[in-house]
């Protein structure tokens, strides 16, 4: 009896397995057709120029508040020590232009 049940179980498993086999070539062709149809449907969206452009930056700005009581010749001063600007432009998904403009104090540090 156990042998018959085992044989029936094996035959059922083979029958189920044969019904679920997938034809790879037809599945591949079907998927390819669906993907091509979706790509044809997809509308090309153009990004406005303002959304492709990006401006970032940082800097150091010093404010000096001198006391007039001790030195009447010195006045309050604002000094832009360092300013960095980053300009980025995205032409498409693969090509981007990234630039940097850096403004700093120049010279050798010696004044006359």
C-alpha positions as CSV (number, residue, x, y, z in Angstrom):
1,X,0.0,0.0,0.0
2,X,2.8,2.4,0.9
3,X,4.5,1.7,-2.5
4,X,1.3,2.5,-4.4
5,X,0.8,5.8,-2.5
6,X,4.5,6.7,-3.1
7,X,4.0,5.9,-6.8
8,X,0.8,8.0,-7.0
9,X,2.6,10.9,-5.3
10,X,5.5,10.7,-7.7
11,X,3.1,10.6,-10.7
12,X,1.1,13.6,-9.4
13,X,4.3,15.6,-8.8
14,X,5.5,14.9,-12.3
15,X,2.1,15.9,-13.7
16,X,2.1,19.2,-11.8
17,X,5.7,19.9,-12.7
18,X,5.1,19.3,-16.4
19,X,2.2,21.8,-16.3
20,X,4.2,24.5,-14.7
21,X,7.2,24.4,-17.0
22,X,7.8,27.8,-18.6
23,X,8.8,28.2,-22.2
24,X,11.7,30.6,-21.8
25,X,11.8,31.7,-25.4
26,X,8.2,32.7,-25.6
27,X,8.4,34.4,-22.2
28,X,11.4,36.3,-23.3
29,X,9.7,37.4,-26.5
30,X,6.6,38.4,-24.6
31,X,8.6,40.5,-22.0
32,X,10.5,42.2,-24.8
33,X,7.3,43.2,-26.6
34,X,5.8,44.6,-23.3
35,X,9.0,46.6,-22.6
36,X,9.1,48.0,-26.1
37,X,5.5,48.9,-25.9
38,X,6.1,50.8,-22.6
39,X,9.1,52.6,-24.1
40,X,7.0,53.7,-27.0
41,X,4.3,55.0,-24.7
42,X,6.6,56.9,-22.5
43,X,6.5,60.6,-23.2
44,X,9.8,62.5,-23.3
45,X,9.7,65.0,-20.6
46,X,12.0,68.0,-21.0
47,X,13.2,69.7,-17.9
48,X,13.0,73.5,-17.9
49,X,16.3,75.3,-18.0
50,X,15.9,76.8,-14.5
51,X,15.5,73.3,-13.0
52,X,18.7,72.1,-14.7
53,X,20.8,75.0,-13.2
54,X,22.0,74.8,-9.6
55,X,23.8,77.5,-7.5
56,X,25.4,76.7,-4.2
57,X,28.0,78.5,-2.1
58,X,29.5,79.3,1.2
59,X,31.8,82.0,2.6
60,X,33.4,83.7,5.5
61,X,32.3,87.3,6.2
62,X,34.1,89.2,9.0
63,X,32.7,92.3,10.8
64,X,35.1,94.4,12.8
65,X,33.7,96.7,15.4
66,X,36.5,99.0,16.6
67,X,36.3,101.2,19.6
68,X,36.5,104.8,18.7
69,X,37.7,105.9,22.1
70,X,41.2,104.4,21.6
71,X,41.8,105.0,17.9
72,X,39.6,107.6,16.2
73,X,41.0,106.8,12.8
74,X,39.7,103.2,12.6
75,X,36.1,102.7,11.5
76,X,33.9,99.6,11.6
77,X,34.7,97.3,8.7
78,X,33.2,94.4,6.8
79,X,35.7,92.0,5.2
80,X,34.8,89.2,2.8
81,X,37.6,86.7,3.7
82,X,36.4,83.8,1.5
83,X,33.5,83.3,-0.9
84,X,32.9,80.1,-2.9
85,X,30.2,79.7,-5.5
86,X,29.4,76.4,-7.2
87,X,27.6,76.5,-10.5
88,X,26.2,73.2,-11.8
89,X,24.3,72.6,-15.0
90,X,22.7,69.3,-16.0
91,X,22.6,68.8,-19.8
92,X,21.1,65.3,-19.5
93,X,21.3,62.3,-17.2
94,X,24.9,61.5,-18.2
95,X,26.5,65.0,-18.8
96,X,26.9,67.6,-16.1
97,X,29.0,70.8,-15.9
98,X,30.3,71.6,-12.4
99,X,32.3,74.7,-11.9
100,X,33.6,76.6,-8.9
101,X,34.4,80.3,-8.4
102,X,36.5,81.0,-5.4
103,X,37.3,84.5,-4.1
104,X,39.8,84.8,-1.3
105,X,42.3,87.3,0.1
106,X,45.4,87.3,-2.1
107,X,48.9,88.3,-1.7
108,X,51.8,87.1,0.4
109,X,50.5,88.5,3.7
110,X,53.1,91.3,3.8
111,X,51.8,94.9,3.7
112,X,53.6,98.2,3.6
